[in-house]
Amino acid sequence: MPKTKTHSGAKKRFSLTGTGKIKRKHAYKSHILTKKETKQKRSLTHVALVSKVDENRVLTMLGVK
């Protein structure tokens, strides 16, 4: 059976932690930032984790599973 290719979009957007969790960035932080409050922009800066429901799908795209 051939190897599966890593999803190019997924490898740019997700990264694994040391404990095996998947880090992601928040949405709504890329453009049109003038109308957003400073508090909202600051909270969107922090890294989030992928939910348990989506972990298997993301790991498959990354080629880990």
C-alpha positions, 0 to 999 in steps of 0.5 A: 500500500502506498504512503499517503501524502500530507495535506499541504493546508493542514501542515501549515495550520496545525502543529503537535505539542509534546503531549500529542495535542494539536495546536491551532490559531484562532480565526478572525485575526487576519484582516479588518482589524480596525473595527475589532476591539483591542480585547478581542484581538488580544484574546485571538492572539493566543494559541488554541487546541483542536477539539477532541471531535476533530483530532482524528481528522486532523491527525489523518491529514497530517499523516500521523494516523 
